[in-house]
């Protein structure tokens, strides 16, 4: 099984999603595919402006949030059949994002959402590891930017692989 992990950045915890990153890794941690996109929206939240926006270089630009969600759905559909689908502390951000992606085409998508949806923080806790451990440090990866959704997805995916390898 592959690992498909995604991360979403929003304009505040319950605000509009505007950046999405996803990585697909082999069980050994080799990167197979990466998605990193950003929608053109006006950010209002000061914390997001200060802590997230400076780390979002290199993301593919999408005209609208709908275009971003469609592009995410395409990569998710490509890999969902043979991958663990992961989020990291998925509520409220990633779960609200998934809900909107499904609602964009409810008739065709309502039975195609991730099941099960694995949460890296829950796996850490079940293994006796602090669920708040720094994912970049724990995974051993270098040069990743926090709050860059593709980098966060990669750190979370590698953390999951590392924890699951120590069964």
C-alpha positions in Angstrom: 0.0 0.0 0.0 1.1 3.5 -0.8 0.6 6.5 1.6 -1.4 9.5 0.4 -1.3 12.4 2.9 -2.7 15.8 2.4 -2.7 19.1 4.3 -4.9 22.2 3.9 -4.2 25.8 4.8 -7.2 28.0 5.7 -7.8 31.6 6.4 -8.1 31.0 10.2 -9.1 27.7 11.7 -12.6 27.7 10.3 -11.9 30.0 7.3 -11.8 29.4 3.6 -9.3 26.8 2.4 -6.8 28.4 0.1 -3.7 26.1 -0.2 -3.6 22.3 -0.4 -0.6 20.0 -0.5 -0.5 16.2 -0.9 2.2 13.6 -1.3 2.0 10.0 -2.4 4.8 7.9 -1.0 5.7 4.2 -1.3 5.8 2.2 1.9 9.5 2.8 2.1 9.0 6.6 1.9 10.0 7.2 -1.8 8.0 10.1 -3.2 5.8 9.0 -6.1 3.8 12.2 -6.7 3.3 15.6 -5.1 0.5 18.2 -5.4 0.9 21.8 -4.2 -1.8 24.3 -5.1 -3.0 27.7 -4.0 -6.2 29.6 -4.8 -6.3 33.3 -5.4 -8.3 34.6 -2.4 -7.8 37.5 -0.1 -6.5 36.5 3.3 -7.9 38.3 6.3 -6.4 36.4 9.3 -3.3 38.1 10.7 -1.8 34.9 12.1 -2.1 33.3 8.7 -0.5 36.3 7.0 2.5 36.2 9.4 3.0 32.4 9.8 1.6 30.7 6.7 1.9 33.0 3.7 5.7 33.5 3.9 6.1 29.7 3.5 4.1 29.2 0.4 6.6 29.6 -2.4 6.4 27.3 -5.4 2.7 26.3 -5.2 0.7 26.1 -8.5 -1.8 28.9 -8.7 -5.5 28.3 -9.4 -7.9 31.0 -10.3 -10.6 29.9 -7.8 -11.0 27.7 -4.7 -13.3 25.4 -6.9 -10.4 24.9 -9.4 -8.1 24.0 -6.5 -10.6 21.5 -5.1 -11.1 19.9 -8.5 -7.3 19.5 -9.0 -7.1 17.9 -5.5 -10.0 15.6 -6.3 -8.2 14.4 -9.5 -5.0 13.4 -7.7 -7.0 11.9 -4.8 -9.0 9.7 -7.3 -5.8 8.6 -8.9 -4.4 7.1 -5.7 -7.3 6.4 -3.4 -7.7 2.7 -4.4 -4.2 1.6 -3.3 -3.2 4.1 -0.6 -3.7 4.7 3.0 -5.4 8.1 3.1 -3.9 10.3 5.8 -4.5 13.6 7.5 -2.8 15.0 10.6 -5.2 16.4 13.2 -7.8 16.4 10.5 -10.6 18.3 12.3 -11.7 20.9 11.5 -9.5 22.0 8.5 -9.1 18.9 6.4 -12.5 17.4 7.2 -14.2 20.6 6.3 -12.2 20.7 3.1 -13.2 17.2 2.2 -16.8 17.9 2.9 -16.7 20.9 0.5 -14.9 18.8 -2.2 -17.7 16.2 -1.9 -20.4 18.8 -2.0 -19.0 20.3 -5.2 -20.4 17.2 -7.0 -22.5 15.4 -4.4 -24.3 13.0 -6.7 -21.0 11.6 -8.1 -18.8 11.9 -5.0 -20.8 11.1 -2.0 -19.6 7.5 -1.8 -16.1 8.2 -2.9 -14.6 10.0 0.1 -11.8 8.5 2.0 -12.7 5.5 4.1 -11.1 4.9 6.4 -9.4 8.3 6.9 -6.4 7.8 9.0 -5.1 10.5 11.4 -1.4 10.6 12.1 -1.9 12.1 15.5 -4.1 9.3 16.6 -1.6 6.7 15.4 1.1 8.5 17.3 -0.9 8.4 20.5 -1.9 4.8 20.0 1.9 4.0 19.8 2.6 5.9 23.0 4.2 8.9 21.2 3.3 12.5 22.0 0.7 13.4 19.4 2.1 16.9 19.4 5.6 15.8 18.4 7.2 18.0 15.8 6.6 16.1 12.6 9.6 17.6 10.7 12.0 16.7 13.5 10.5 13.3 14.1 10.5 12.3 10.5 14.2 13.3 10.2 13.5 15.5 7.1 15.5 18.6 6.6 14.7 21.9 4.8 10.9 21.7 5.1 8.8 24.8 5.7 6.1 24.6 8.4 2.7 25.6 7.1 3.7 24.8 3.6 0.9 22.2 2.9 3.1 19.9 0.7 5.9 20.0 3.2 3.5 19.4 6.1 1.9 16.5 4.2 5.4 15.0 3.6 6.5 15.3 7.2 3.2 13.7 8.4 3.4 10.9 5.8 7.0 10.1 6.8 6.1 10.2 10.5 3.3 7.7 9.8 5.7 5.4 7.8 8.3 5.6 10.6 5.8 4.8 13.3 4.2 2.0 11.4 7.6 0.4 10.6 8.1 0.1 14.4 5.1 -2.2 15.0 
